[in-house]
Amino acid sequence: MSATILEKQDKRLYADDTMPLCPTIVQYRSVGSHVEYEIRVHKLLTPENEWTVQHRYNDFAALHQALCVGGVSLPLPPKKVFGNTERQFVQERQTGLQNLLDEILKIQLLGTSLETRRFLDPHGYSENFYESALRNVSMFFRSEPNWQVVEPLRNIGWRFRKQYYLITNKTDSRGGKHILSWCEPGPDFSLSERELEAALKVLGDIRHPHIMPTVTASSNGVGVMTVRQFCVTGSLRDLIHGSRPQGHVIQKCSSPGRPLDVGTIKRYGRQVLDALAFLQDKGFVMGHVHAGNVLVDKSQHICKLVDIENSLLGVPTMHRAHLLEIRKIYTHEAETAYCFGHMLYEMSTGRSLNTALMDEQCISVPPAVLPVLDSLLSAKGIKAGLPTIADLSSTPLFSDVAVSYIEKPSMKVPSKLKEVLKGHVEKAEMRLHDQQRRLAQKRRLSRAQDSVMSEDEKKKRKKKLKKQMKSVDEGGEAEAYPTTAILPRSNTTIGATSVKAPKQKSTSQPNGPSSSTTATGTTTTTKQKAKSPSSAPPPQSQPAAPQPPPASTERGSLLTSIHGNKKQWSFKSTRFSCLCIDTAMKLDNVHDISPDATEGFNKGKLKRAETNDRSAPKV
């Protein structure tokens, strides 16, 4: 296989066409005589990876026409010949076009269509999938010259990466028509080429009355080609909506169909459950259960499952977007039961369910079917745990249906292949669980941001800020970051920094020496000068060492205030409080250096201050 084919195959393996797109029309601009609308688009799980596309009104109208086949009603804003560039009209049209996109994405079949995907992501879906499939199918006809194409069956399925062709065998004219399908691998594909070929060979050897076997199936490294007998009566969806098998899939689901009676629902439902239980016992998990994958034989009143190879190819199921919203569904068996619930809902009501959960007051469902649907599609039932395939077969709705086989079902699966398929299923379950976790985390973050930016939250924060500012103005303390306003003022001198303190009046005693008060740092000393009226004191050879001054009440009150306020500061202000305490301790060891105290100053007797520097950044 060449490098080009390998690169192309790797690109296709990770293509998930069921991932919802989120478009938003952000602005518009006038380009000549028309207006272009800029649409910002991102996928559901990757909001950081977004892109923009520009479309004019005619592009929206073309999309509306392509999707409105068979009577689908979508709200397209009306066209205006004159004045279509006026500002008010363009703004109203922008709102209408946004509403159109929202309604398209609400309908599951329209949101995953190729027309919608190509409109919102023209770069990612620029490939011609029909021509690509036709090239690979032509290689099959070269190796098998007995087959010939009757007509291509375009748009009969919802997967645009899976194409169908009606073919016949030249050598066997009585064999009737066959249908050939070509499908590319999906994001959950993890089998090797040899393992895939072994599994496809097993599918051709199935003998079960409610499973359609393959006439031939092969893989060429890029995709899988299967040939089956063509069912003239069509699928279960054709039976509900009264459509032809070759009809457009959107046309089949455009209008509500005719609900089936309870007897038919019980009979077809039980047959599908028996086929699912058989596949599960053999190691094959059929998660792709919907009304389009169940063929109906009206003459014998039996139905048969088809497209079992979808689980081998790792393509996502039709209800993948709904499964991401329900974290209780994280196993393949629970996924199969949930998809069966959607099919049962369509059989009972005649229309598809476009939401993840069923309405609690669904009066259109027959009373006999309602308990089973509640256990599969209601919030209460999913919270309690979805029933297994065996549990569904034993419910009163299906347990009384007689099941008899003319020939015993058989399917030979090697034990080694069973282990391979088990690992394949586990990897798919891990990917589903990871996407569910990412979506839940994204929604929690979105709710938190909406709560922070809400008007009520803004008012609460504003009110709290006003309350804090009021407490600070009244002399109170701030909750998180205290300021120097809470400390008592003092006349301190640290190096070249000087802070003024209130002066104290000197008291004079009669017939006593005068006193002067000098504050240095956090210490306040009083020096008395001895004066003799008769004679001066005798000179001394060495000046006497100055005595440490007694602590005054002002110094003690300052330290008490600092230590008292330290207990009231919050955890966030620890750095600031420790700096204040260290500064006070330094000043406690500094002697008076006033001009009156410079006499007899000895530098060697100063104590070395120990500091705790916390200004370094924390890593």
N, C-alpha and C positions, 0 to 999 in steps of 0.2 A: 504494500500500500504506500503510495507516495506521500511526501510530507504535506502536500496541499490537502489531500483527503483527510489526513490525520488532524490537521488544524481545523478543518471544516467540521469534522466529527466532534472534536472536543468542544467547539462552540455550541453545537446542537445539544450536547449532553446536559448542559446547564440551562437550557431554555425552559422557563416555567411560564407558560402562557396563561395560567390561572391566577397569577399574582395580580391583585387589583391595582389599577392605576388611579392616582388622585390628581385630577386636573383642576386648576383655578385660573380664571381669566383675570389677570392683574391689571391690564391697561389696554388702551387702544391708541391708534395713531392714524392720521390721514395720509394715504399714499395716492397721490393724484386725485382721481375722481371717486375712489372707494376708501373704505376704512378697514384696516387690519387689526385683529385682536390678538394680543400676546397671551398665550396660555402657558402657565408654569405647571409642569407635570413631574411627579415622582412616584415610585412604587411604594406600596404600603409599608414594607419593612425597611426601606432605605430612604428615609426622607432627606438625608444629607446629599444623596446623589439625585439631583434634579436637573431638568433641562427645560428649554422653552421652545415653543413652536408658534408660528404665526399663521393665522387663517382668516380669510375674509368671509363675509356672509354666504357667498355662493358655495364655499366649501362645507359650511354647516348644512346648507340645503341639500347638497349632494349626499352627505352622510345620512341625513334624515330620509332621503328617498331610498337609499340602499338598505336601510334597516326596516323601513315601513313596508314590508312585503306581507301580503296576506291580511292586511287590516290592522297592523300594529299602530297604536295611537301614541304619538310623541309630541310634546308642546314646542313646536317651532315658531319663533316670533314672525309676524307677518312681514311681507315685503313691501317696501315703499319706493315709488318711482322718483318722486321729487322730495327734496329736503332730507335725504337719507344721511347727510353728513352733519346735520345740526347737533349741537352738543347734547341737548336734552334727549333727543331721539336716540342718539348713539348710546347714551348711558342706560336708557330703558332697554335697548336691544341687548346690551351687554348682560344685563340681569336676566333677560329671557334666554339667552344662549347658555349662560351658566346653569340655569334651570334645566335646559335640554340635556346637557352633559350629565347632570345629576340623575335625571330620570333614566338615561341610557344605562348608566352604571348600576342602577338599582335592579335592573332585569339581568339576571345572570347570563342568559344566552346571548344578550346583546353586548354586555360588557366584555365578553371573551371572544367576540367575533373578530375576524380579520379586518373588517372595515373600521371598527372602532380602534383596534390596536394600531393600524396603519395611520389613522387620523391623529392619534395622540403621540405615537412614536414612529415617525416615518423612517428614521434611520435604522432602528432595530428590526423593522419588519419590511424592509425594502425588497427582500428576496421574493421571487416568483415561485411559490411553493408548488403550484400545480405543474409547472415545467420541470422543476427539480424532481418531483415524484415520477413524472413521465419518462425522464431519462433513465431512472433506475428500473422502472417497469419494462422498458424496451430491452434492457439486458436480460430480463427474465424470458421474454418471448424469443430472444435469439437462442437461448439454451433450451427452450421448450417450444419447438415449432408447431406442436399440435394445438396450441392455444391461440385464439385470436380475440381481439377486442371488438365488442359489439357497440358499446357506447360508454363514455365516461359519466360517472355519477357524481357530479359536483354538488357540493353543499348539502349532501344528505346527512352528514355528521357535523358535530359542533367543533371537532378538532380540525383546524386548517392545515396542520402538519400530517394529517392522515387522509389519504386520498383513496377513492373507491372507483372500480371499473367493472362493468358488466362484461363477462367473457364467456366463450363457449369452447368446447372441445371439438376439433375438426373430425377426429376419428370416431367419436361417440356422439352421434346426433340425438340419441335417446336419453343421454345423460342430463339433458336440460341445461339451463343457464347456471353459471357460477358467478360469484362475486369475488373480486380480487381487491385486497386492501394493502396499502403501503403505509408504514408508520415509522417515524424516527424515534430514537431513544429519548427518554426524559431525564430530569435531574436526579432521579433516584436509581438510575441504572448502574449496576455494579457487577454484572456478570461478565466473564470472559467470553471469547468467541466460541470456544469449545463447550463451555457450560450452557451457553444460549442455544447452540445447535442440539445438545442433548435434551434440553427442556422442550424445544419445539418438536422434536421427534416423539416425545411422550404425548404431546397434545394430539398428535395424529392417531394415537392408539387408544384414545378414550372410548369407552363403551358405556354410555349412560343415556337413558331415555330423555333426560332434560338438559343435556349438554350437546351443542353442535360441534362435532369433530371437524378437523381441518383435512381437506383433501391433500394439500401439500403446503409446506411452510419452510422458508429458507431465509438466511441472513447473508448479506454481502459486506458486512462491516460498517455500513452506513445506516441501514435500516432493516426492517423485517417485512417480508412479503408472505401473505397467507391467502389461500384459496379455499372457499367454502361453497356449499350448495346455496343457491339463491332461494330465498323464501318469498313466494309470490304474494302471500297475504300480508307480509310486512312484520313490523315489530309491535310490541305492546302499546307503544305510543301512537302508532298508526291506527290501532284498534280504538284507542280512546278518542282521538281527534278526527277519525274518519278520513285520513289522508292516504295518498299513494306512497309506496316505499321509495320511489324516485323523487319525491317532492323535496322542497327546500325545508331545512330543519327549523328555520325561523317561522316559516309559514305554518308548520305543523303546530307550533306552540303559540301562535299569534292570538288565538281566541280560545276561551275555555271549551273543552271537549265534553263528551258525554261520560259521566261517571259510570263505572261498571257496577253491576249488582253484587250483593254480598256473596252469593254463591260463586260467581266467577272470581271475585277477589280471593276467597278462601282457597279455591282450587289452584289458581296460578301462583298465589303466594306460597302455598305449601310446596309446590313443585320447585320453585326457585330456592326455598330453604333447604330442600333435600339435595339439590345440586351444590349449593354452597357448603353444606356439611360434608359432602363427598370430597370436594376439592380440598377443604381444610384438613381432612383426615389424611390426604395424600401429600400434604405439604404445599399445595398451591393455594394462595390467598387471593380471592376474587373481590377486590375492593371497589371495582368499577361496576356497580350495580345501579342501573337506571332503566327507565322504560324503553330506551332506544337500544339497549343491549339484550333485550329479551325478545326472541322471535316467537311468533304465535302460529300454530297450525289449527285453524278453526275446524277442519274436518275431524280431527282426532281430539280436539280440546286439550292440547298439551302445549307447553312452552319450552323453549330451549335457550340456554345462556350462550352468548357468543363473545368474541373479543377477549378471551381469557389471557391472551399474550400481552395485554396492556400491563398487567402486574409484573411480567418478566422484563418489559422494556423500561419500567420505572417512570412511566408518564403519570402526571398528577390526575387525581379523580376530578369529576365535574364539580364536586362540592368541596374542593380544597379550601377556598376562601372561607367557607362556613366552619370548616374544621379548625382553622386557626383561631377562631373566636371561642371555641369550647375546649378548655384545657383538660376536661375530664375524658376526652377521647384522645388517647395517645397510643393505642394498639391497633393492629390491622384488623383484628376481629371486631373491635368496637367501631372502627371506621366502616366495615362492611355492614354491620347492623344499622348504623346511622344512615348509610346510603339506601339500604332496604326500606327504612322508614320514609325517606323522600319518595321512593317509588310507590309505596303503599298509599301515601298521601295523594299522589297524582291519580292513582287508580280509584280512590274514594271520592275525590272532588272534581276530577276532570281538568285540573290545571296544576302547573308546577309551583313549588314553594320556593320563592326567591329570597327568603330570609333564613337565618340559621335555626330559629326556633319557631314552633307553631303557635298560633294565637290560642290563648287559653280558652277563649269562648268561640271555638270553631263549631258552629252549629250545622255546617254542611256535611260533616263527617257522619257516617252511619253509627248508631250507638254500639253496634257489635265491634266495630273497628276502632272506636275511640280509645279504649283502654290500652291497646297495643301502641297506637300513635302517641299517647301520653308518655309511655315508658321510653319511647325513642326520640321524640321531638320536643317535649316540654322541658322547661327548666327544672322542674321538680323531679321528673324522671331521670334526666341526665345527672343531676346532683346525686341521686340515689345509686347510680351506676347502671349503665346500659345492659340489657339482657344479652346473653350469648345466642348463637344460632340455635343451639339445642333448646334453650329456654323459650325462644320464639316458637319453635315447632311444638312445644308442649302447652302453649296457651290455648284457652278455649276456642279461639278463633280458628286455629289450624289443627288442633289435635284430633278433631272428629272427621278429618278428611282422610279417606282410605287411600293408601299408597300401595300399589302392586306393580311388580316388574315382570315382564315376560322373560327377560334375560338379565342375569345378575350383573350389576355394574362392575366394570373392571378397569384398572389403570395401573400399569406396572411402572413404578418409580424407583430407581436404584437408591439405596441408602445413602450413598455418597452425594447424589443429587439432592436428596432431602436436606442434608446438612448445608449444602451450598445455598439452597433456597431459604433455609432458616436464617443464615447470615445476611442474605439479601433483604429479607423482611425486617430484620433488626436494624439495619442501616437506614432503611426508609422510616422506621419509627423514630429513630434518633433525630433525623432531620425534621420530622414533624414536631417533635417535642421542642427542639431548639427554636423553630420558628414561632411556636406558641409562646415560649418564654420571652422572646424578643418583642413580640407584639404586645404582650402584657406589660413589659417594662416600658415600652414606648407610650402606652396609654396612661400608665401611672405618672410618667414624667409630664405628659400633656395636661393631665388633670391638675398636677401640682402647679404648673405654670399658669393655668387658667385661674386657679385659686389665688395665686399671688397677685395676678394682674386684675382681679375682680374689683369692682367699686367698693364692696363691703370691706374687703381686706385693706384697700388703700385708706379708707376712713379709719379703720382700727389702728393702722400704723401711724397715721397723722395725729390721732387722738393720743396715742401713747407717747409720741414725740413731744407734743405740747405739755403733757403731764411731767415729763422729765425736765423740760426746760423751766417749767414753773417751779419745780422743787429746787433746781439749782439757783434760780433767782431769789428764792426765799431763804437761801443759806443752807439748803439741804445738800445731799450728796448724790452725784450721778450714779447710776446703777453699774456701769461698766468701766468708765474711764474718769477717775477723780482728777481734779485739777489742783493747782496750788492755792485756789481760793479757800480750801478747807483747812489750810495750815495757818496758825497764828503768825502775824507779821513780827519780825524782829530785825534789829540793826545788826546785820552780819557782814563780815568782810572775809572773803575767801580769795586769796591771791589779789587779783585785780577786780573782783566782783564785790560790789557794795550794795547792801539792801538797807534802807532806812528803817529805824525802829522808833517807837514813841519815846520822847525824852522824859526823864524823871526829874522832878524838882529836888535840888539839894537842900537838905535840912541843916541849919546851923545851930549849934548849942552855945549858950552864953558862956563866955570865958573859956571856950574850947577851940580846938583846931578846926579849921575849915575842911570840908570833905568834898570830894569830886567823884563823880560816877562815870566810869568808862566801860563800854560794852565792846568786846572783841569776840567775833564768831558767835558762839552760843553761850559764852561765859560773860558774866558781869562782875567786875571787881571794884573795890573802893580803896584808894590809896590815901593815906594820911601823911602829910609832910610835917615832920617835927621842926618847930621853930623855937629858937632860944633868944629871948630879948637881950641877953647880956653878951653872949659870945657864941661863935660858931663851933660846931663839933670838931674834935681833933681829926686830922687827916688819917686815913687808913691805907695800908699798903695794898690790900686787895679788897675789892668791893664785895660786900656780903651777898650771898645768893638769895634771890628773891623767893619769898615764901609763896606757895600756891594759894591763890585767893579763895575765900569761902564762896560756896555756891549760893547764889541769890534765889529768891523765890521766883523771879521771872524766868530764869534758866530752867528751873524744875518744872514750871508750868508748861514751858515750850516742849520739853521732852515728853512730859505726860500727855500732852495733846497729840504729839506725833505717834507715840505708842498706842494711844487710845484709838486714833483714827486708822491705825494699821489693821485693827481687827475688823473694821467695817468695810474695808475695801474688798472688791470682788476679785475673783481668780484672774480675770483678764488684766488687772492693774498690778500684778505682782512685781513686774520689772520696775514700775515707777515707784512703788512703795519701798522696795529694797534700796533703790537709789537714794531716797530721802533718808532712810535710816542710816545708811553708810555715811552720808554727808553729815548727819548729826553726830555720829561717832567720831568722825574726823575732827569736827569742831570742838568736841569735848576734850581732846588732847592738845589743843592749841592754847598757849599762854597769852596773856595780855601783851599786845605789841603797841600799845598806845605810846605817844611821845613821852609820857611820864614814866613808862615802864621799860624804856630802852636801856636805862642804866642798869648795869649788871646782867645784861642778857647773855645767856650761854647757849649757843646753838646745839652743842653736843648733848644737852639734856632733853631735847625734844624727842618724843616717842614716835616711832615709825608707824604710820597709819596703814592698815590692811584693808584693801578694797576688794570687792567682788564685782568684776566687770561682766555685765550681762548684755552688753550691746552687740555682741557678735550674732550673726544670723543663725537661726536653727535650721539644720539640714534634715 
